[in-house]
C-alpha cells in the first residue's frame, strides 16, 4: 500500500517546540489533510494526539513534535508497519493508516476503552478481560508477514548495556548471553509496547494501537511487559500470563524478556524528577528485578 502524501504545511522542519506552537501546527496540518480536530487526548514531549473527523469518519491525528532521530525513526517504522498490516492483515483489530505527511499521521479511530490510562495497572481486572487481552496478544504473535518484521531489540547488545548500567552483575550477564544463544534466532511478532493504554477493549474485542515498536522479538515479549506493569495490582492477569507461558513452553524466552524489561523500567523511572509520584515505584521495581534475576539464574541451573 502506498502512503497518501499530504501537502506539507510550513515545510518538513517546521518547529513545534511549545504547546501553543504544537497545537497550531496540528490544526494547520490537519486542515491540509481535510481533518477537523476534536480534542487533544494525549500530549508528551514527542507527540500531540487528538481525535478528529475526516470525510465523516472518526480519526486519530498524531503530530510528531520532536526532531530526535530515534523518535523520527520510530515514526517511520510505524508508518511502514501500517503498510504491512494493510497488505497482509492480521487476525486482530488494528488502526488503518488514512494519510500522512512529514509530521502528521492520521489513523482510523477504533472503538473501545483503554485497559487503563496509566503505565502501570492500579487495580485488578476481570478474568474474562485478562483472557480477552491475552488471546489478542497471542493472535498477533502468530501474524507472520513476509518478509519478517525488523528486530527492534539486539538482545546481546541490550544485555551488555544493562550490565554496564550496573543493574546486572557478571553472573546475570553470562546467564542471559547463554540463554539467548540457546534460544537461537527464531523470533515472533510482538506489539512491542503492550501497555494498558495501548489495549482497547470493546465488548468481546481487544484492539492494539500505537504500533511504533511492533516487530520481531523473542517469544513472550508482550507478555513479559504486561506482566511487569500488572504485577503490583492485578494478580488475575499475572496468573493468566504465567499459565499462558507454561502452556506455550516459552518460559526461557519469557524470563529473558522479563529481566531485560525490568532493567529498562528501572532506568525509565530513575530518570523521572524526584518529585514525580512514579518514582515511588522504584523500590517495588527493584524487588521485581531481584526476583527476575533469581528466575534467570534458576534456568541456568536447570539447563
Secondary structure, DSSP 8 states (H G I E B T S, - for coil): ----B---SS-TT----SHHHHHHHHHHHHHHTTEEEEEEEEE-SSEEEEEEEETTEEEEEEEE----HHHHHHHHHHHHHHHHHHHS--SSEE--EEEE-SSEEEEE----EES-SSSS--S---HHHHHHHHHHHHHHHT---SS-------HHHHHHHHHHTTSS-HHHHHHHHHHHHHH-S--EEE-S---GGGEEEETTEEEE---TT-EEESTTHHHHHHHHHHTTT-HHHHHHHHHHHHHHT-HHHHHHHHHHHHHHHHHHHHTS-TT-GGGGGHHHHHHHHHHHHHHHHHHHHH-
